[in-house]
Amino acid sequence: MIDDTLLDAEERMDRAIEHAKEEFAAIRTGRANAAMFSKIIIDYYGSPTP
């Protein structure tokens, strides 16, 4: 039971870290960076396209 709880907590922490990395990649620092545009969605012939 403890092992299941630890595995679940580890998976959740890994997802939180990945989410934080994605968010930090979009921060503007004064230099051009392709990651700044990763969250822009355009309607391209009726389907949303990043």
All heavy atoms as TSV, in Angstrom:
chain	resi	resn	atom	element	x	y	z
A	1	MET	N	N	0.828	-1.186	0.000
A	1	MET	CA	C	0.000	0.000	0.000
A	1	MET	C	C	0.881	1.262	0.000
A	1	MET	O	O	0.590	2.207	-0.710
A	1	MET	CB	C	-0.924	-0.002	1.209
A	1	MET	CG	C	-1.809	1.191	1.253
A	1	MET	SD	S	-3.061	0.935	2.480
A	1	MET	CE	C	-3.586	2.581	2.697
A	2	ILE	N	N	1.934	1.234	0.787
A	2	ILE	CA	C	2.826	2.397	0.836
A	2	ILE	C	C	3.528	2.574	-0.507
A	2	ILE	O	O	3.698	3.697	-0.990
A	2	ILE	CB	C	3.836	2.250	1.998
A	2	ILE	CG1	C	3.103	2.321	3.334
A	2	ILE	CG2	C	4.914	3.313	1.911
A	2	ILE	CD1	C	3.978	2.050	4.530
A	3	ASP	N	N	3.912	1.439	-1.127
A	3	ASP	CA	C	4.577	1.508	-2.421
A	3	ASP	C	C	3.672	2.135	-3.482
A	3	ASP	O	O	4.124	2.921	-4.313
A	3	ASP	CB	C	5.024	0.123	-2.876
A	3	ASP	CG	C	6.155	-0.431	-2.025
A	3	ASP	OD1	O	6.916	0.375	-1.461
A	3	ASP	OD2	O	6.260	-1.668	-1.928
A	4	ASP	N	N	2.387	1.790	-3.451
A	4	ASP	CA	C	1.431	2.374	-4.400
A	4	ASP	C	C	1.312	3.879	-4.202
A	4	ASP	O	O	1.270	4.645	-5.165
A	4	ASP	CB	C	0.050	1.728	-4.247
A	4	ASP	CG	C	0.058	0.266	-4.662
A	4	ASP	OD1	O	0.942	-0.125	-5.454
A	4	ASP	OD2	O	-0.813	-0.481	-4.175
A	5	THR	N	N	1.271	4.293	-2.951
A	5	THR	CA	C	1.174	5.716	-2.635
A	5	THR	C	C	2.417	6.460	-3.102
A	5	THR	O	O	2.325	7.552	-3.681
A	5	THR	CB	C	0.974	5.917	-1.121
A	5	THR	OG1	O	-0.170	5.169	-0.698
A	5	THR	CG2	C	0.781	7.375	-0.791
A	6	LEU	N	N	3.591	5.870	-2.887
A	6	LEU	CA	C	4.835	6.503	-3.318
A	6	LEU	C	C	4.919	6.593	-4.838
A	6	LEU	O	O	5.366	7.602	-5.382
A	6	LEU	CB	C	6.037	5.732	-2.766
A	6	LEU	CG	C	6.286	5.870	-1.272
A	6	LEU	CD1	C	7.425	4.954	-0.832
A	6	LEU	CD2	C	6.592	7.303	-0.918
A	7	LEU	N	N	4.506	5.541	-5.546
A	7	LEU	CA	C	4.512	5.567	-7.009
A	7	LEU	C	C	3.556	6.633	-7.540
A	7	LEU	O	O	3.886	7.354	-8.489
A	7	LEU	CB	C	4.131	4.196	-7.566
A	7	LEU	CG	C	5.218	3.131	-7.499
A	7	LEU	CD1	C	4.681	1.782	-7.954
A	7	LEU	CD2	C	6.401	3.540	-8.347
A	8	ASP	N	N	2.391	6.730	-6.939
A	8	ASP	CA	C	1.420	7.745	-7.356
A	8	ASP	C	C	1.975	9.146	-7.127
A	8	ASP	O	O	1.873	10.011	-7.991
A	8	ASP	CB	C	0.109	7.561	-6.589
A	8	ASP	CG	C	-0.944	8.539	-7.031
A	8	ASP	OD1	O	-1.152	8.692	-8.257
A	8	ASP	OD2	O	-1.559	9.174	-6.148
A	9	ALA	N	N	2.592	9.353	-5.975
A	9	ALA	CA	C	3.165	10.668	-5.663
A	9	ALA	C	C	4.298	10.998	-6.623
A	9	ALA	O	O	4.417	12.135	-7.086
A	9	ALA	CB	C	3.664	10.693	-4.225
A	10	GLU	N	N	5.122	10.024	-6.955
A	10	GLU	CA	C	6.231	10.257	-7.879
A	10	GLU	C	C	5.727	10.614	-9.275
A	10	GLU	O	O	6.250	11.535	-9.914
A	10	GLU	CB	C	7.108	9.009	-7.950
A	10	GLU	CG	C	8.354	9.207	-8.790
A	10	GLU	CD	C	9.264	8.000	-8.766
A	10	GLU	OE1	O	9.050	7.080	-7.951
A	10	GLU	OE2	O	10.199	7.991	-9.569
A	11	GLU	N	N	4.695	9.926	-9.747
A	11	GLU	CA	C	4.114	10.234	-11.052
A	11	GLU	C	C	3.547	11.651	-11.073
A	11	GLU	O	O	3.732	12.391	-12.037
A	11	GLU	CB	C	3.027	9.227	-11.398
A	11	GLU	CG	C	3.554	7.858	-11.739
A	11	GLU	CD	C	2.440	6.854	-11.953
A	11	GLU	OE1	O	1.257	7.252	-11.983
A	11	GLU	OE2	O	2.751	5.661	-12.085
A	12	ARG	N	N	2.851	12.027	-10.023
A	12	ARG	CA	C	2.265	13.367	-9.951
A	12	ARG	C	C	3.346	14.448	-9.917
A	12	ARG	O	O	3.214	15.487	-10.554
A	12	ARG	CB	C	1.364	13.490	-8.724
A	12	ARG	CG	C	0.077	12.719	-8.856
A	12	ARG	CD	C	-0.714	12.794	-7.558
A	12	ARG	NE	N	-1.913	12.004	-7.637
A	12	ARG	CZ	C	-3.138	12.515	-7.562
A	12	ARG	NH1	N	-3.311	13.805	-7.396
A	12	ARG	NH2	N	-4.176	11.737	-7.641
A	13	MET	N	N	4.423	14.186	-9.183
A	13	MET	CA	C	5.513	15.165	-9.114
A	13	MET	C	C	6.204	15.299	-10.469
A	13	MET	O	O	6.563	16.409	-10.877
A	13	MET	CB	C	6.518	14.759	-8.041
A	13	MET	CG	C	6.024	15.029	-6.635
A	13	MET	SD	S	7.293	14.704	-5.420
A	13	MET	CE	C	6.661	13.207	-4.701
A	14	ASP	N	N	6.387	14.187	-11.167
A	14	ASP	CA	C	6.999	14.242	-12.499
A	14	ASP	C	C	6.142	15.069	-13.463
A	14	ASP	O	O	6.665	15.869	-14.240
A	14	ASP	CB	C	7.199	12.837	-13.063
A	14	ASP	CG	C	8.328	12.089	-12.379
A	14	ASP	OD1	O	9.195	12.757	-11.763
A	14	ASP	OD2	O	8.340	10.846	-12.456
A	15	ARG	N	N	4.829	14.877	-13.405
A	15	ARG	CA	C	3.938	15.668	-14.267
A	15	ARG	C	C	3.988	17.145	-13.899
A	15	ARG	O	O	3.947	18.002	-14.780
A	15	ARG	CB	C	2.506	15.150	-14.171
A	15	ARG	CG	C	2.318	13.849	-14.938
A	15	ARG	CD	C	0.880	13.472	-14.973
A	15	ARG	NE	N	0.487	13.131	-13.594
A	15	ARG	CZ	C	-0.626	12.536	-13.255
A	15	ARG	NH1	N	-1.512	12.223	-14.166
A	15	ARG	NH2	N	-0.902	12.254	-12.004
A	16	ALA	N	N	4.080	17.449	-12.605
A	16	ALA	CA	C	4.159	18.848	-12.174
A	16	ALA	C	C	5.446	19.496	-12.666
A	16	ALA	O	O	5.448	20.649	-13.101
A	16	ALA	CB	C	4.069	18.934	-10.647
A	17	ILE	N	N	6.536	18.758	-12.630
A	17	ILE	CA	C	7.813	19.292	-13.116
A	17	ILE	C	C	7.752	19.539	-14.617
A	17	ILE	O	O	8.218	20.571	-15.106
A	17	ILE	CB	C	8.963	18.328	-12.748
A	17	ILE	CG1	C	9.189	18.355	-11.242
A	17	ILE	CG2	C	10.238	18.689	-13.497
A	17	ILE	CD1	C	10.126	17.281	-10.745
A	18	GLU	N	N	7.183	18.618	-15.376
A	18	GLU	CA	C	7.067	18.799	-16.826
A	18	GLU	C	C	6.196	20.017	-17.152
A	18	GLU	O	O	6.513	20.788	-18.057
A	18	GLU	CB	C	6.479	17.548	-17.481
A	18	GLU	CG	C	7.442	16.393	-17.525
A	18	GLU	CD	C	8.718	16.723	-18.277
A	18	GLU	OE1	O	8.642	17.347	-19.349
A	18	GLU	OE2	O	9.795	16.372	-17.777
A	19	HIS	N	N	5.127	20.193	-16.405
A	19	HIS	CA	C	4.253	21.343	-16.622
A	19	HIS	C	C	4.997	22.644	-16.329
A	19	HIS	O	O	4.900	23.614	-17.093
A	19	HIS	CB	C	3.004	21.244	-15.752
A	19	HIS	CG	C	2.082	22.394	-15.905
A	19	HIS	ND1	N	1.297	22.567	-17.024
A	19	HIS	CD2	C	1.833	23.456	-15.103
A	19	HIS	CE1	C	0.609	23.680	-16.889
A	19	HIS	NE2	N	0.919	24.246	-15.729
A	20	ALA	N	N	5.757	22.659	-15.249
A	20	ALA	CA	C	6.516	23.857	-14.896
A	20	ALA	C	C	7.557	24.172	-15.963
A	20	ALA	O	O	7.761	25.341	-16.319
A	20	ALA	CB	C	7.188	23.678	-13.539
A	21	LYS	N	N	8.220	23.154	-16.510
A	21	LYS	CA	C	9.202	23.367	-17.584
A	21	LYS	C	C	8.544	23.992	-18.806
A	21	LYS	O	O	9.107	24.883	-19.435
A	21	LYS	CB	C	9.863	22.049	-17.968
A	21	LYS	CG	C	10.882	21.566	-16.977
A	21	LYS	CD	C	11.516	20.268	-17.453
A	21	LYS	CE	C	12.502	19.724	-16.458
A	21	LYS	NZ	N	13.089	18.440	-16.920
A	22	GLU	N	N	7.350	23.512	-19.163
A	22	GLU	CA	C	6.631	24.074	-20.307
A	22	GLU	C	C	6.265	25.535	-20.065
A	22	GLU	O	O	6.370	26.364	-20.960
A	22	GLU	CB	C	5.375	23.257	-20.595
A	22	GLU	CG	C	5.658	21.878	-21.140
A	22	GLU	CD	C	4.402	21.048	-21.252
A	22	GLU	OE1	O	3.284	21.585	-21.033
A	22	GLU	OE2	O	4.524	19.855	-21.550
A	23	GLU	N	N	5.819	25.830	-18.860
A	23	GLU	CA	C	5.440	27.197	-18.535
A	23	GLU	C	C	6.652	28.126	-18.534
A	23	GLU	O	O	6.592	29.249	-19.026
A	23	GLU	CB	C	4.738	27.251	-17.178
A	23	GLU	CG	C	3.376	26.588	-17.165
A	23	GLU	CD	C	2.376	27.301	-18.045
A	23	GLU	OE1	O	2.338	28.543	-18.048
A	23	GLU	OE2	O	1.622	26.601	-18.751
A	24	PHE	N	N	7.761	27.679	-17.965
A	24	PHE	CA	C	8.964	28.510	-17.918
A	24	PHE	C	C	9.562	28.722	-19.293
A	24	PHE	O	O	10.232	29.724	-19.538
A	24	PHE	CB	C	10.008	27.910	-16.980
A	24	PHE	CG	C	9.656	28.028	-15.523
A	24	PHE	CD1	C	9.901	26.989	-14.651
A	24	PHE	CD2	C	9.071	29.183	-15.019
A	24	PHE	CE1	C	9.585	27.089	-13.313
A	24	PHE	CE2	C	8.752	29.299	-13.684
A	24	PHE	CZ	C	9.009	28.245	-12.826
A	25	ALA	N	N	9.351	27.793	-20.212
A	25	ALA	CA	C	9.895	27.922	-21.559
A	25	ALA	C	C	9.229	29.073	-22.315
A	25	ALA	O	O	9.811	29.620	-23.248
A	25	ALA	CB	C	9.709	26.622	-22.328
A	26	ALA	N	N	8.024	29.449	-21.911
A	26	ALA	CA	C	7.285	30.497	-22.603
A	26	ALA	C	C	7.574	31.890	-22.039
A	26	ALA	O	O	7.060	32.877	-22.556
A	26	ALA	CB	C	5.790	30.217	-22.534
A	27	ILE	N	N	8.396	31.985	-21.008
A	27	ILE	CA	C	8.703	33.280	-20.417
A	27	ILE	C	C	9.624	34.057	-21.337
A	27	ILE	O	O	10.624	33.535	-21.821
A	27	ILE	CB	C	9.362	33.106	-19.023
A	27	ILE	CG1	C	8.360	32.496	-18.059
A	27	ILE	CG2	C	9.877	34.434	-18.502
A	27	ILE	CD1	C	8.949	32.175	-16.703
A	28	ARG	N	N	9.283	35.307	-21.573
A	28	ARG	CA	C	10.100	36.142	-22.442
A	28	ARG	C	C	11.287	36.698	-21.666
A	28	ARG	O	O	11.131	37.200	-20.572
A	28	ARG	CB	C	9.268	37.294	-22.994
A	28	ARG	CG	C	8.164	36.788	-23.902
A	28	ARG	CD	C	7.476	37.893	-24.586
A	28	ARG	NE	N	8.459	38.568	-25.440
A	28	ARG	CZ	C	8.209	39.678	-26.097
A	28	ARG	NH1	N	7.046	40.238	-26.001
A	28	ARG	NH2	N	9.129	40.225	-26.850
A	29	THR	N	N	12.457	36.613	-22.268
A	29	THR	CA	C	13.661	37.095	-21.613
A	29	THR	C	C	14.352	38.183	-22.421
A	29	THR	O	O	15.478	38.538	-22.142
A	29	THR	CB	C	14.660	35.948	-21.396
A	29	THR	OG1	O	14.996	35.395	-22.667
A	29	THR	CG2	C	14.090	34.885	-20.491
A	30	GLY	N	N	13.690	38.699	-23.441
A	30	GLY	CA	C	14.289	39.731	-24.256
A	30	GLY	C	C	14.939	39.188	-25.512
A	30	GLY	O	O	15.297	39.946	-26.407
A	31	ARG	N	N	15.116	37.899	-25.585
A	31	ARG	CA	C	15.682	37.285	-26.771
A	31	ARG	C	C	14.615	36.444	-27.457
A	31	ARG	O	O	13.732	35.895	-26.802
A	31	ARG	CB	C	16.857	36.379	-26.400
A	31	ARG	CG	C	18.027	37.159	-25.824
A	31	ARG	CD	C	19.164	36.261	-25.437
A	31	ARG	NE	N	19.557	35.424	-26.559
A	31	ARG	CZ	C	20.321	34.357	-26.435
A	31	ARG	NH1	N	20.745	33.987	-25.248
A	31	ARG	NH2	N	20.656	33.643	-27.487
A	32	ALA	N	N	14.732	36.320	-28.770
A	32	ALA	CA	C	13.777	35.504	-29.518
A	32	ALA	C	C	13.947	34.031	-29.139
A	32	ALA	O	O	15.059	33.545	-29.002
A	32	ALA	CB	C	14.001	35.682	-31.007
A	33	ASN	N	N	12.817	33.365	-28.963
A	33	ASN	CA	C	12.834	31.963	-28.599
A	33	ASN	C	C	11.606	31.313	-29.224
A	33	ASN	O	O	10.479	31.795	-29.053
A	33	ASN	CB	C	12.812	31.825	-27.078
A	33	ASN	CG	C	12.976	30.400	-26.626
A	33	ASN	OD1	O	13.078	29.488	-27.434
A	33	ASN	ND2	N	13.004	30.214	-25.322
A	34	ALA	N	N	11.782	30.220	-29.935
A	34	ALA	CA	C	10.669	29.551	-30.621
A	34	ALA	C	C	9.623	29.026	-29.643
A	34	ALA	O	O	8.446	28.903	-29.994
A	34	ALA	CB	C	11.197	28.424	-31.478
A	35	ALA	N	N	10.005	28.717	-28.420
A	35	ALA	CA	C	9.063	28.184	-27.429
A	35	ALA	C	C	8.010	29.217	-27.026
A	35	ALA	O	O	6.962	28.853	-26.515
A	35	ALA	CB	C	9.811	27.707	-26.198
A	36	MET	N	N	8.281	30.495	-27.294
A	36	MET	CA	C	7.306	31.533	-26.934
A	36	MET	C	C	6.012	31.369	-27.719
A	36	MET	O	O	4.949	31.761	-27.267
A	36	MET	CB	C	7.875	32.920	-27.241
A	36	MET	CG	C	9.020	33.304	-26.358
A	36	MET	SD	S	9.831	34.871	-26.751
A	36	MET	CE	C	8.838	35.671	-27.928
A	37	PHE	N	N	6.094	30.756	-28.888
A	37	PHE	CA	C	4.928	30.651	-29.759
A	37	PHE	C	C	4.259	29.283	-29.689
A	37	PHE	O	O	3.332	29.020	-30.448
A	37	PHE	CB	C	5.344	30.950	-31.197
A	37	PHE	CG	C	5.989	32.294	-31.338
A	37	PHE	CD1	C	7.343	32.406	-31.596
A	37	PHE	CD2	C	5.245	33.447	-31.200
A	37	PHE	CE1	C	7.945	33.639	-31.719
A	37	PHE	CE2	C	5.838	34.685	-31.318
A	37	PHE	CZ	C	7.192	34.779	-31.581
A	38	SER	N	N	4.684	28.422	-28.810
A	38	SER	CA	C	4.142	27.067	-28.759
A	38	SER	C	C	2.685	27.015	-28.310
A	38	SER	O	O	1.983	26.061	-28.619
A	38	SER	CB	C	4.994	26.194	-27.845
A	38	SER	OG	O	4.914	26.660	-26.526
A	39	LYS	N	N	2.220	28.039	-27.596
A	39	LYS	CA	C	0.841	28.022	-27.095
A	39	LYS	C	C	-0.132	28.809	-27.965
A	39	LYS	O	O	-1.303	28.893	-27.655
A	39	LYS	CB	C	0.810	28.556	-25.669
A	39	LYS	CG	C	1.554	27.644	-24.726
A	39	LYS	CD	C	1.324	28.030	-23.307
A	39	LYS	CE	C	2.074	27.051	-22.432
A	39	LYS	NZ	N	1.627	27.113	-21.075
A	40	ILE	N	N	0.342	29.370	-29.066
A	40	ILE	CA	C	-0.545	30.118	-29.952
A	40	ILE	C	C	-1.279	29.133	-30.859
A	40	ILE	O	O	-0.654	28.311	-31.526
A	40	ILE	CB	C	0.250	31.132	-30.794
A	40	ILE	CG1	C	0.890	32.170	-29.879
A	40	ILE	CG2	C	-0.664	31.787	-31.827
A	40	ILE	CD1	C	1.778	33.156	-30.593
A	41	ILE	N	N	-2.589	29.195	-30.862
A	41	ILE	CA	C	-3.421	28.312	-31.668
A	41	ILE	C	C	-4.091	29.132	-32.765
A	41	ILE	O	O	-4.702	30.164	-32.498
A	41	ILE	CB	C	-4.495	27.611	-30.807
A	41	ILE	CG1	C	-3.848	26.849	-29.647
A	41	ILE	CG2	C	-5.348	26.691	-31.642
A	41	ILE	CD1	C	-2.987	25.689	-30.054
A	42	ILE	N	N	-3.994	28.654	-34.001
A	42	ILE	CA	C	-4.574	29.325	-35.163
A	42	ILE	C	C	-5.646	28.428	-35.757
A	42	ILE	O	O	-5.469	27.213	-35.848
A	42	ILE	CB	C	-3.477	29.606	-36.225
A	42	ILE	CG1	C	-2.339	30.416	-35.647
A	42	ILE	CG2	C	-4.075	30.261	-37.451
A	42	ILE	CD1	C	-2.729	31.796	-35.207
A	43	ASP	N	N	-6.745	29.028	-36.185
A	43	ASP	CA	C	-7.802	28.280	-36.856
A	43	ASP	C	C	-7.393	28.104	-38.318
A	43	ASP	O	O	-7.386	29.051	-39.090
A	43	ASP	CB	C	-9.130	29.020	-36.751
A	43	ASP	CG	C	-10.286	28.217	-37.318
A	43	ASP	OD1	O	-10.164	26.979	-37.352
A	43	ASP	OD2	O	-11.274	28.836	-37.711
A	44	TYR	N	N	-7.026	26.889	-38.702
A	44	TYR	CA	C	-6.519	26.593	-40.040
A	44	TYR	C	C	-7.514	25.667	-40.737
A	44	TYR	O	O	-7.582	24.475	-40.448
A	44	TYR	CB	C	-5.144	25.932	-39.924
A	44	TYR	CG	C	-4.476	25.649	-41.241
A	44	TYR	CD1	C	-4.018	26.673	-42.043
A	44	TYR	CD2	C	-4.279	24.339	-41.662
A	44	TYR	CE1	C	-3.389	26.414	-43.245
A	44	TYR	CE2	C	-3.650	24.071	-42.854
A	44	TYR	CZ	C	-3.209	25.108	-43.643
A	44	TYR	OH	O	-2.586	24.850	-44.834
A	45	TYR	N	N	-8.316	26.222	-41.622
A	45	TYR	CA	C	-9.347	25.495	-42.353
A	45	TYR	C	C	-10.277	24.728	-41.411
A	45	TYR	O	O	-10.602	23.568	-41.614
A	45	TYR	CB	C	-8.732	24.534	-43.374
A	45	TYR	CG	C	-8.085	25.235	-44.543
A	45	TYR	CD1	C	-6.709	25.284	-44.667
A	45	TYR	CD2	C	-8.861	25.869	-45.496
A	45	TYR	CE1	C	-6.110	25.932	-45.722
A	45	TYR	CE2	C	-8.279	26.534	-46.566
A	45	TYR	CZ	C	-6.910	26.560	-46.681
A	45	TYR	OH	O	-6.340	27.204	-47.729
A	46	GLY	N	N	-10.654	25.367	-40.345
A	46	GLY	CA	C	-11.640	24.788	-39.422
A	46	GLY	C	C	-11.066	23.940	-38.315
A	46	GLY	O	O	-11.823	23.455	-37.472
A	47	SER	N	N	-9.761	23.717	-38.281
A	47	SER	CA	C	-9.204	22.940	-37.173
A	47	SER	C	C	-8.135	23.751	-36.458
A	47	SER	O	O	-7.306	24.400	-37.106
A	47	SER	CB	C	-8.606	21.626	-37.684
A	47	SER	OG	O	-7.409	21.862	-38.378
A	48	PRO	N	N	-8.156	23.743	-35.127
A	48	PRO	CA	C	-7.149	24.489	-34.368
A	48	PRO	C	C	-5.761	23.870	-34.557
A	48	PRO	O	O	-5.583	22.672	-34.393
A	48	PRO	CB	C	-7.607	24.376	-32.924
A	48	PRO	CG	C	-8.662	23.338	-32.907
A	48	PRO	CD	C	-9.126	23.092	-34.278
A	49	THR	N	N	-4.807	24.697	-34.918
A	49	THR	CA	C	-3.444	24.241	-35.199
A	49	THR	C	C	-2.446	25.092	-34.422
A	49	THR	O	O	-2.537	26.308	-34.457
A	49	THR	CB	C	-3.149	24.373	-36.717
A	49	THR	OG1	O	-4.159	23.669	-37.440
A	49	THR	CG2	C	-1.804	23.797	-37.051
A	50	PRO	N	N	-1.508	24.438	-33.724
A	50	PRO	CA	C	-0.505	25.227	-32.995
A	50	PRO	C	C	0.484	25.899	-33.944
A	50	PRO	O	O	0.734	25.433	-35.011
A	50	PRO	CB	C	0.205	24.212	-32.122
A	50	PRO	CG	C	-0.162	22.874	-32.618
A	50	PRO	CD	C	-1.357	23.019	-33.475
